């Protein structure tokens, strides 16, 4: 049975996804600082979201900041299947 979201969860999920979508648009246009700005807003809403950590890593890597990129990539945890 599918889990239904209450209103608060739905709004939070919507904001989270909106920030990620905006960040992806900025990333595609090589506007990495702007992408990072929106991803960090999404991270405040959902601090354990691996997609946000991954995207932050990609953006910092694109800026040449390998150290910060690595810090975000390390926060992604992979579960065994």
WOSULNOR-V894491 format. One record per residue. RES is the residue in one letter. SS is DSSP state (2 for helix, 1 for strand, 0 for the rest). PSI is psi as a letter, one per 30 degrees, with the letter a starting at -180 (none if undefined). Layout:
<<RES/SS/PSI> <RES/SS/PSI>>
This chain:
<<X/0/k> <X/0/k> <X/0/k> <X/0/k> <X/0/k> <X/0/l> <X/2/e> <X/2/e> <X/2/e> <X/2/e> <X/2/e> <X/2/e> <X/2/e> <X/2/e> <X/2/e> <X/2/e> <X/2/e> <X/2/e> <X/2/e> <X/2/e> <X/2/e> <X/2/e> <X/2/e> <X/2/e> <X/2/e> <X/2/e> <X/2/e> <X/2/f> <X/0/g> <X/0/h> <X/0/i> <X/2/e> <X/2/e> <X/2/e> <X/2/e> <X/2/e> <X/2/e> <X/2/e> <X/2/e> <X/2/e> <X/2/e> <X/2/e> <X/2/e> <X/2/e> <X/2/e> <X/0/i> <X/0/f> <X/0/g> <X/0/j> <X/2/f> <X/2/e> <X/2/e> <X/2/e> <X/2/e> <X/2/e> <X/2/e> <X/2/e> <X/2/e> <X/2/e> <X/2/e> <X/2/e> <X/2/f> <X/0/f> <X/0/g> <X/0/i> <X/2/e> <X/2/e> <X/2/e> <X/2/e> <X/2/e> <X/2/e> <X/2/e> <X/2/e> <X/2/f> <X/0/f> <X/0/k> <X/0/k> <X/0/k> <X/0/k> <X/0/k> <X/0/none>>
